[in-house]
Amino acid sequence: MSARSLSVTDAAELLHFKPKTIRAWCAKGVFPNARKYPDDKPRSEWRIPETDIHELEAQRRERPPSALDPKRREALLLGL
């Protein structure tokens, strides 16, 4: 059985980030199994497997970001 995929909006709500941030993370490969649906055309929307969301949440629980500026916070979340 395949994992349920979430829209960018749904993922943003679950992770408490803006959809723009989630789209950028998809493009950077933060969600390794995220795919554009229905194809790779510019207006296609990302679909993110629920398992990728849970993995990122687990990483955030292990190493929560401190009260830093947004760019530094994002870098810490991405492990940069």
C-alpha positions as CSV (number, residue, x, y, z in Angstrom):
1,M,0.0,0.0,0.0
2,S,1.4,3.4,-0.9
3,A,1.8,6.3,1.5
4,R,-0.7,9.2,1.5
5,S,0.6,12.3,-0.3
6,L,-0.1,15.8,1.0
7,S,-0.4,19.1,-0.9
8,V,2.0,21.9,-0.1
9,T,-0.7,23.7,1.8
10,D,-1.5,20.7,4.0
11,A,2.2,20.1,4.7
12,A,2.7,23.8,5.6
13,E,-0.2,23.6,8.1
14,L,1.2,20.5,9.7
15,L,4.8,21.8,9.9
16,H,3.8,25.4,10.8
17,F,5.6,27.0,7.9
18,K,4.4,29.0,4.9
19,P,3.6,27.2,1.7
20,K,6.4,29.1,-0.1
21,T,8.9,27.6,2.3
22,I,7.6,24.1,1.8
23,R,7.9,24.6,-2.0
24,A,11.4,25.7,-1.7
25,W,12.3,22.7,0.5
26,C,10.7,20.4,-2.1
27,A,12.9,22.0,-4.8
28,K,16.0,21.6,-2.5
29,G,15.3,18.0,-1.8
30,V,14.4,18.3,1.9
31,F,11.5,15.9,1.1
32,P,13.3,13.2,-0.9
33,N,10.2,11.5,-2.2
34,A,8.2,14.6,-3.1
35,R,7.1,14.7,-6.7
36,K,5.4,17.3,-8.9
37,Y,1.9,16.3,-9.9
38,P,0.7,15.6,-12.6
39,D,4.1,16.2,-14.2
40,D,7.1,18.5,-14.1
41,K,5.5,21.5,-15.9
42,P,5.8,24.8,-14.1
43,R,2.2,24.9,-12.9
44,S,2.3,21.4,-11.5
45,E,2.0,21.2,-7.7
46,W,4.2,19.3,-5.3
47,R,2.9,16.2,-3.6
48,I,4.8,15.2,-0.4
49,P,4.5,11.7,1.0
50,E,3.3,11.7,4.6
51,T,6.3,9.6,5.6
52,D,8.6,12.5,4.5
53,I,6.6,14.9,6.7
54,H,6.9,12.5,9.7
55,E,10.7,12.1,9.2
56,L,11.2,15.9,9.2
57,E,9.1,16.2,12.3
58,A,11.2,13.6,14.1
59,Q,14.4,15.4,13.1
60,R,12.9,18.7,14.4
61,R,12.0,17.0,17.8
62,E,15.6,15.7,18.1
63,R,17.1,19.2,17.4
64,P,14.6,22.0,17.8
65,P,15.6,25.4,16.5
66,S,16.3,28.3,18.9
67,A,14.7,31.7,18.6
68,L,16.8,32.8,15.7
69,D,16.1,34.9,12.6
70,P,14.1,33.0,10.0
71,K,17.0,32.3,7.6
72,R,19.2,30.9,10.3
73,R,16.3,28.8,11.6
74,E,15.7,27.4,8.2
75,A,19.4,26.6,7.8
76,L,19.4,24.7,11.1
77,L,16.3,22.8,10.1
78,L,17.9,21.7,6.9
79,G,21.2,20.8,8.6
80,L,23.2,23.4,6.7
